[in-house]
Amino acid sequence: MKYLVTDDSKLARRVLMKALLPYTDEQHIYQASNGLEALQQTLKERPDIVFLDLTMPEMDGYTALPKLLKIKPDIKVVVISADVQEQAKEKVLALGAKFHIAKPINSEKLKEILESLQNE
């Protein structure tokens, strides 16, 4: 499995990448600081799962999400955002995200999500 962690916060990316290490090795975890970089990384690395923040410069998660699915229709997108409003959750799920999780994600929730996605 290849993972792409997309967040404009370097700290948030680092924390999530570290949390993913029990499930894979570092060479299968990629990162992007905005939606545009996420699209570029998806074209280049073809990740299986993308963790996507919503509020980022250059291209936000709302804009990037459908474009990611266009590039790789079987990609699984997990939105991890501080925006926990119901309308944000409904919107990203309608756009094709598999989950909408509040920041910060804890290791138990991450394990639950990864197991769920692998069983699809």
Backbone as CSV, one residue per row, in Angstrom:
resi,resn,N_x,N_y,N_z,CA_x,CA_y,CA_z,C_x,C_y,C_z
1,MET,0.836,-1.198,0.000,0.000,0.000,0.000,0.872,1.249,0.000
2,LYS,0.450,2.211,-0.787,1.117,3.511,-0.814,0.162,4.551,-0.235
3,TYR,0.726,5.460,0.555,-0.062,6.487,1.228,0.454,7.872,0.845
4,LEU,-0.478,8.801,0.699,-0.134,10.199,0.459,-0.780,11.039,1.554
5,VAL,0.054,11.772,2.280,-0.414,12.628,3.371,-0.376,14.069,2.870
6,THR,-1.549,14.706,2.812,-1.659,16.052,2.263,-2.189,17.011,3.325
7,ASP,-1.334,17.946,3.707,-1.701,18.955,4.707,-0.721,20.108,4.578
8,ASP,-1.195,21.344,4.739,-0.285,22.479,4.661,0.550,22.629,5.925
9,SER,0.196,21.933,6.982,0.969,21.957,8.222,2.015,20.844,8.203
10,LYS,3.281,21.246,8.244,4.369,20.270,8.247,4.265,19.357,9.468
11,LEU,3.891,19.936,10.609,3.748,19.159,11.834,2.634,18.120,11.692
12,ALA,1.499,18.512,11.148,0.385,17.579,10.957,0.796,16.438,10.023
13,ARG,1.541,16.764,8.968,2.019,15.714,8.057,2.949,14.760,8.793
14,ARG,3.876,15.313,9.554,4.854,14.496,10.273,4.175,13.556,11.267
15,VAL,3.193,14.065,12.002,2.480,13.262,13.001,1.744,12.096,12.320
16,LEU,1.050,12.372,11.233,0.308,11.321,10.536,1.253,10.318,9.877
17,MET,2.333,10.809,9.306,3.294,9.908,8.681,3.894,8.958,9.721
18,LYS,4.190,9.479,10.885,4.730,8.638,11.964,3.685,7.596,12.391
19,ALA,2.426,8.005,12.448,1.343,7.091,12.845,1.149,5.971,11.815
20,LEU,1.519,6.224,10.558,1.373,5.218,9.499,2.494,4.177,9.491
21,LEU,3.608,4.457,10.152,4.764,3.566,10.102,4.495,2.132,10.557
22,PRO,3.598,1.871,11.523,3.326,0.468,11.857,2.673,-0.314,10.708
23,TYR,2.157,0.391,9.701,1.413,-0.255,8.617,2.217,-0.363,7.319
24,THR,3.305,0.366,7.241,4.120,0.377,6.022,5.490,0.942,6.365
25,ASP,6.351,1.028,5.376,7.647,1.660,5.629,7.684,3.046,4.996
26,GLU,8.696,3.815,5.378,8.775,5.219,4.956,8.753,5.403,3.441
27,GLN,9.307,4.457,2.704,9.383,4.627,1.254,8.031,4.524,0.568
28,HIS,6.978,4.114,1.304,5.638,4.033,0.730,4.709,5.137,1.249
29,ILE,5.299,6.132,1.909,4.524,7.271,2.413,5.041,8.529,1.724
30,TYR,4.146,9.200,1.030,4.500,10.422,0.318,3.769,11.587,0.974
31,GLN,4.217,12.795,0.669,3.547,13.946,1.268,3.377,15.073,0.266
32,ALA,2.375,15.892,0.565,2.082,17.074,-0.243,1.593,18.168,0.705
33,SER,1.915,19.422,0.376,1.534,20.524,1.266,0.281,21.257,0.801
34,ASN,-0.278,20.837,-0.347,-1.531,21.428,-0.826,-2.139,20.502,-1.880
35,GLY,-3.328,20.844,-2.324,-4.034,19.999,-3.277,-3.328,19.844,-4.605
36,LEU,-2.676,20.906,-5.073,-1.955,20.844,-6.335,-0.810,19.840,-6.254
37,GLU,-0.053,19.890,-5.154,1.026,18.922,-4.952,0.465,17.504,-4.826
38,ALA,-0.699,17.377,-4.216,-1.329,16.057,-4.080,-1.640,15.468,-5.449
39,LEU,-2.122,16.300,-6.366,-2.406,15.832,-7.720,-1.118,15.385,-8.414
40,GLN,-0.066,16.186,-8.262,1.215,15.847,-8.879,1.766,14.538,-8.314
41,GLN,1.697,14.375,-6.995,2.192,13.153,-6.355,1.349,11.944,-6.777
42,THR,0.061,12.146,-6.936,-0.816,11.045,-7.342,-0.485,10.595,-8.766
43,LEU,-0.229,11.523,-9.644,0.180,11.178,-11.007,1.502,10.408,-11.002
44,LYS,2.415,10.833,-10.148,3.764,10.253,-10.115,3.822,8.932,-9.347
45,GLU,3.265,8.892,-8.140,3.457,7.755,-7.237,2.283,6.771,-7.192
46,ARG,1.114,7.183,-7.658,-0.091,6.325,-7.684,-0.430,5.750,-6.298
47,PRO,-0.636,6.599,-5.287,-0.957,6.078,-3.955,-2.314,5.374,-3.932
48,ASP,-2.465,4.468,-2.957,-3.733,3.750,-2.779,-4.683,4.542,-1.892
49,ILE,-4.102,5.214,-0.884,-4.897,5.975,0.081,-4.309,7.375,0.222
50,VAL,-5.181,8.372,0.155,-4.770,9.760,0.344,-5.455,10.307,1.587
51,PHE,-4.666,10.881,2.481,-5.193,11.617,3.625,-5.140,13.085,3.217
52,LEU,-6.297,13.751,3.281,-6.446,15.071,2.675,-7.035,16.082,3.651
53,ASP,-6.305,17.172,3.847,-6.822,18.305,4.620,-7.738,19.099,3.694
54,LEU,-8.618,19.904,4.263,-9.522,20.708,3.434,-9.008,22.114,3.194
55,THR,-8.513,22.766,4.241,-8.112,24.161,4.131,-6.608,24.247,3.891
56,MET,-6.243,24.540,2.629,-4.835,24.639,2.237,-4.687,25.719,1.174
57,PRO,-3.487,26.287,1.062,-3.254,27.278,0.001,-3.141,26.600,-1.361
58,GLU,-3.174,27.387,-2.406,-3.046,26.967,-3.805,-4.224,26.147,-4.307
59,MET,-4.528,25.022,-3.641,-5.712,24.241,-3.997,-6.195,23.541,-2.735
60,ASP,-7.452,23.808,-2.376,-7.985,23.201,-1.155,-8.438,21.760,-1.403
61,GLY,-8.784,21.091,-0.327,-9.194,19.697,-0.414,-10.475,19.480,-1.195
62,TYR,-11.400,20.424,-1.097,-12.666,20.302,-1.841,-12.419,20.257,-3.348
63,THR,-11.484,21.075,-3.806,-11.160,21.143,-5.224,-10.328,19.933,-5.653
64,ALA,-9.393,19.531,-4.795,-8.485,18.435,-5.132,-9.190,17.076,-5.164
65,LEU,-10.141,16.869,-4.278,-10.779,15.558,-4.130,-11.333,14.982,-5.442
66,PRO,-12.200,15.676,-6.161,-12.702,15.088,-7.409,-11.608,14.908,-8.464
67,LYS,-10.597,15.771,-8.442,-9.495,15.655,-9.398,-8.639,14.424,-9.093
68,LEU,-8.459,14.122,-7.810,-7.722,12.918,-7.423,-8.445,11.674,-7.938
69,LEU,-9.757,11.671,-7.789,-10.551,10.527,-8.233,-10.568,10.403,-9.754
70,LYS,-10.422,11.521,-10.437,-10.370,11.489,-11.902,-9.040,10.870,-12.356
71,ILE,-7.961,11.217,-11.658,-6.636,10.678,-11.985,-6.588,9.176,-11.706
72,LYS,-7.110,8.780,-10.552,-7.053,7.372,-10.140,-8.393,7.009,-9.492
73,PRO,-9.343,6.536,-10.279,-10.712,6.301,-9.784,-10.822,5.363,-8.578
74,ASP,-9.852,4.466,-8.392,-9.917,3.537,-7.261,-9.187,4.046,-6.018
75,ILE,-8.704,5.277,-6.062,-8.005,5.846,-4.908,-8.998,6.030,-3.755
76,LYS,-8.530,5.825,-2.550,-9.387,5.994,-1.365,-8.932,7.250,-0.639
77,VAL,-9.865,8.184,-0.486,-9.536,9.477,0.124,-10.166,9.561,1.506
78,VAL,-9.309,9.897,2.484,-9.754,10.108,3.861,-9.484,11.577,4.177
79,VAL,-10.538,12.330,4.416,-10.391,13.738,4.773,-10.151,13.829,6.273
80,ILE,-9.073,14.525,6.631,-8.760,14.785,8.038,-8.693,16.301,8.170
81,SER,-9.662,16.860,8.875,-9.791,18.315,8.893,-10.257,18.831,10.243
82,ALA,-9.889,20.067,10.522,-10.392,20.739,11.721,-11.829,21.213,11.499
83,ASP,-12.252,21.248,10.244,-13.627,21.642,9.916,-14.537,20.428,10.108
84,VAL,-15.206,20.393,11.258,-16.041,19.235,11.594,-17.537,19.536,11.449
85,GLN,-17.860,20.615,10.740,-19.261,20.942,10.523,-19.918,19.849,9.680
86,GLU,-21.172,19.592,9.951,-21.893,18.531,9.243,-21.919,18.773,7.735
87,GLN,-22.068,20.041,7.319,-22.129,20.312,5.884,-20.787,20.026,5.205
88,ALA,-19.680,20.231,5.897,-18.363,19.900,5.331,-18.252,18.390,5.160
89,LYS,-18.679,17.656,6.166,-18.641,16.194,6.111,-19.502,15.681,4.957
90,GLU,-20.727,16.186,4.863,-21.639,15.760,3.794,-21.065,16.066,2.413
91,LYS,-20.445,17.239,2.288,-19.899,17.652,0.993,-18.758,16.733,0.549
92,VAL,-17.804,16.439,1.456,-16.670,15.607,1.039,-17.093,14.165,0.776
93,LEU,-18.066,13.678,1.530,-18.557,12.322,1.275,-19.277,12.270,-0.077
94,ALA,-20.006,13.328,-0.400,-20.684,13.407,-1.701,-19.677,13.502,-2.845
95,LEU,-18.535,14.121,-2.577,-17.485,14.252,-3.597,-16.689,12.960,-3.779
96,GLY,-16.871,12.001,-2.866,-16.203,10.713,-3.043,-15.249,10.288,-1.954
97,ALA,-15.107,11.091,-0.896,-14.240,10.678,0.216,-14.861,9.483,0.930
98,LYS,-14.031,8.623,1.468,-14.506,7.445,2.199,-14.833,7.793,3.645
99,PHE,-14.057,8.736,4.216,-14.240,9.149,5.607,-13.974,10.634,5.742
100,HIS,-14.557,11.231,6.774,-14.252,12.597,7.190,-13.959,12.518,8.686
101,ILE,-12.720,12.754,9.052,-12.258,12.591,10.431,-11.774,13.937,10.970
102,ALA,-12.063,14.180,12.246,-11.597,15.412,12.889,-10.113,15.307,13.215
103,LYS,-9.407,16.425,13.049,-8.000,16.505,13.464,-7.944,16.638,14.970
104,PRO,-6.931,16.144,15.615,-5.943,15.196,15.099,-6.505,13.776,15.168
105,ILE,-6.061,12.932,14.278,-6.519,11.548,14.275,-5.681,10.762,15.294
106,ASN,-6.333,9.910,16.063,-5.566,9.095,17.000,-5.243,7.742,16.375
107,SER,-4.301,7.023,16.961,-3.810,5.786,16.353,-4.889,4.703,16.270
108,GLU,-5.807,4.673,17.231,-6.883,3.675,17.175,-7.835,3.949,16.015
109,LYS,-8.179,5.214,15.835,-9.069,5.592,14.731,-8.379,5.310,13.394
110,LEU,-7.088,5.606,13.319,-6.336,5.347,12.098,-6.355,3.852,11.775
111,LYS,-6.124,3.022,12.755,-6.127,1.568,12.560,-7.498,1.104,12.056
112,GLU,-8.550,1.626,12.677,-9.928,1.276,12.295,-10.201,1.649,10.828
113,ILE,-9.773,2.838,10.434,-9.982,3.313,9.062,-9.204,2.458,8.072
114,LEU,-7.936,2.192,8.367,-7.108,1.403,7.439,-7.674,-0.004,7.283
115,GLU,-8.122,-0.604,8.369,-8.716,-1.939,8.277,-9.993,-1.920,7.441
116,SER,-10.797,-0.897,7.627,-12.039,-0.759,6.868,-11.746,-0.596,5.367
117,LEU,-10.757,0.241,5.046,-10.421,0.482,3.634,-9.825,-0.755,2.982
118,GLN,-9.062,-1.521,3.714,-8.438,-2.727,3.154,-9.470,-3.834,2.921
119,ASN,-10.587,-3.757,3.637,-11.631,-4.770,3.474,-12.632,-4.419,2.371
120,GLU,-12.442,-3.276,1.723,-13.360,-2.863,0.635,-13.065,-3.629,-0.636
